[in-house]
Amino acid sequence: MTADTESTAAMPPAPSDARPILVEVEGVCKEFEIGQRVLPVLQDVDLTIRAGEMVTIIGASGAGKSTFLHCLGTLDLPTRGAIRFEGMDVTGLSPVDLAAFRNQTIGFVFQFHHLLPDFSALENVMMPALIARRPRREARASAEEMLASVGMDHRLRHRPGELSGGEQQRVAIARALLFRLNEARGLTVLIVTHNMELAAQMPRCVRMADGRISSAGDVSLAASSEARGPG
């Protein structure tokens, strides 16, 4: 998941404790009804993410990582609790307002790229801007530049079926970051992964277990791996 925050290229990033809070999760629970049974997936989850942070979430399968990411990205809503972006509780927004917020504020890169098969790479990347009713010429120019930035300017008119898996993911990344193009802004990045090598490269690692956050510290896995040594 990605969200815009103000920064300048001339100034170094502020320390994490000095950055404003971008996302605040408080008491979030998510339950699913299966017949007569209620299945709790998220249980009283609290988490604060500051502007410009790069955070990874790890945990065993079934820990609640994907459900939590869907709630944070407003693709689903919690059964109880609050999710605040810059102080605004998005769980209380109407479906129309929530869709507009998601379109303009959050970018998604899924494990599976979810590109529209009947549209070209360029048209797929243009889609968020067109949905937001940006002028078509502006949407095209931004999409072309974003695709060029991920090395896909030579594949603009190719459809997903004509691209390799890696190329399709680069198109998905360009689509997710479209609204951040040409802005001197820092991105807040949240990654859910089973890849421990990737998690070790992130400044902050959040661990989930049994639908709860078991650790939300700022110590990277890289540092802990070095302390343990090889093997």
ZILINMO-V832819 format. One record per residue. N is the residue number from 1. RES is the residue in one small letter. PHI is phi in degrees with one decimal (999 if undefined). Layout:
N RES PHI
N RES PHI
This chain:
1 m 999
2 t -130.8
3 a -148.6
4 d -74.3
5 t -144.7
6 e -71.3
7 s -162.7
8 t -130.7
9 a -69.3
10 a -79.7
11 m -111.1
12 p -68.7
13 p -59.2
14 a -71.7
15 p -55.8
16 s -58.0
17 d -77.0
18 a -100.2
19 r -75.2
20 p -66.9
21 i -73.7
22 l -97.5
23 v -123.8
24 e -131.2
25 v -105.7
26 e -135.0
27 g 59.7
28 v -78.0
29 c -125.5
30 k -134.9
31 e -126.0
32 f -120.5
33 e -92.3
34 i -122.0
35 g 65.0
36 q -93.4
37 r -107.6
38 v -105.2
39 l -103.7
40 p -79.7
41 v -107.2
42 l -116.8
43 q -131.5
44 d 50.8
45 v -83.5
46 d -122.5
47 l -160.1
48 t -120.8
49 i -123.3
50 r -91.3
51 a -57.6
52 g 83.3
53 e -71.9
54 m -118.2
55 v -125.5
56 t -116.8
57 i -114.4
58 i -123.5
59 g 159.6
60 a -67.2
61 s -57.3
62 g 88.0
63 a -75.9
64 g 107.1
65 k -62.5
66 s -66.6
67 t -61.3
68 f -63.5
69 l -64.2
70 h -63.7
71 c -68.4
72 l -61.7
73 g -83.8
74 t 63.6
75 l -74.5
76 d -142.4
77 l -113.6
78 p -69.4
79 t -68.9
80 r -145.0
81 g 104.5
82 a -123.2
83 i -127.2
84 r -109.6
85 f -108.6
86 e 50.9
87 g 89.1
88 m -96.2
89 d -78.5
90 v -76.5
91 t -68.3
92 g -97.4
93 l -74.9
94 s -69.9
95 p -55.3
96 v -67.8
97 d -66.1
98 l -66.7
99 a -64.6
100 a -66.1
101 f -60.2
102 r -63.0
103 n -63.5
104 q -99.5
105 t -117.2
106 i -117.9
107 g -114.3
108 f -116.6
109 v -125.2
110 f -87.1
111 q -58.5
112 f -106.3
113 h -62.3
114 h 55.5
115 l -81.1
116 l -80.0
117 p -66.3
118 d -90.8
119 f -116.3
120 s -72.4
121 a -56.9
122 l -61.9
123 e -66.0
124 n -62.4
125 v -73.2
126 m -69.3
127 m -54.7
128 p -59.0
129 a -69.5
130 l -67.8
131 i -63.2
132 a -80.9
133 r 64.4
134 r -73.8
135 p -56.3
136 r -59.7
137 r -64.2
138 e -65.9
139 a -61.7
140 r -66.2
141 a -62.9
142 s -65.6
143 a -66.0
144 e -61.9
145 e -69.1
146 m -65.5
147 l -65.2
148 a -63.3
149 s -68.9
150 v -106.9
151 g 73.8
152 m -118.9
153 d -68.0
154 h -90.0
155 r -125.8
156 l -57.2
157 r -98.3
158 h -84.1
159 r -84.2
160 p -52.1
161 g -65.2
162 e -99.5
163 l -113.0
164 s -73.6
165 g -58.9
166 g -65.8
167 e -67.2
168 q -63.5
169 q -67.2
170 r -65.7
171 v -64.2
172 a -63.4
173 i -65.5
174 a -60.7
175 r -63.5
176 a -65.0
177 l -101.3
178 l -54.3
179 f -74.5
180 r -97.6
181 l -64.9
182 n 63.4
183 e -115.7
184 a -79.3
185 r -131.7
186 g -95.6
187 l -98.2
188 t -94.3
189 v -118.0
190 l -125.5
191 i -122.1
192 v -103.4
193 t -152.8
194 h -101.3
195 n -82.6
196 m -70.0
197 e -65.7
198 l -65.6
199 a -59.8
200 a -67.9
201 q -87.7
202 m -89.7
203 p -64.5
204 r -136.4
205 c -122.0
206 v -109.8
207 r -104.4
208 m -118.2
209 a -151.8
210 d 54.9
211 g 77.8
212 r -128.2
213 i -86.8
214 s -90.7
215 s -156.1
216 a -125.9
217 g -72.1
218 d -100.4
219 v -83.7
220 s -74.4
221 l -66.9
222 a -60.4
223 a -66.2
224 s -69.5
225 s -66.6
226 e -64.5
227 a -66.8
228 r -76.9
229 g 85.1
230 p -66.2
231 g 81.8
